[in-house]
Amino acid sequence: PLPGGLELPFTADILTSGMLMFPNTPLFIDTFGTIDAQGRADSQIFIPGNFLVPSLIGRDLEIAYVVVESTGLVTHVSNSTKVEIVQ
């Protein structure tokens, strides 16, 4: 649960921690920023080949996002979306 009663539809893990600690780096590309006039933004997670465990290829991740105003108030939480890990 987040302040204001909104809830993220997933459990925080090491990937979540990495994105919060190292946003907008070569590993977490555009993971923290602004949305455009249509409310859109793109981001990527880059996992170097030497970090990718072969058994994870083809598996799904559940991801979600939050919209935070400049005041720090969370105003929107997305539904979770499945993303497949590819090589």
Order of alpha helices (4+ residues) and beta strands (2+ residues): alpha-beta-beta-beta-beta-beta-beta
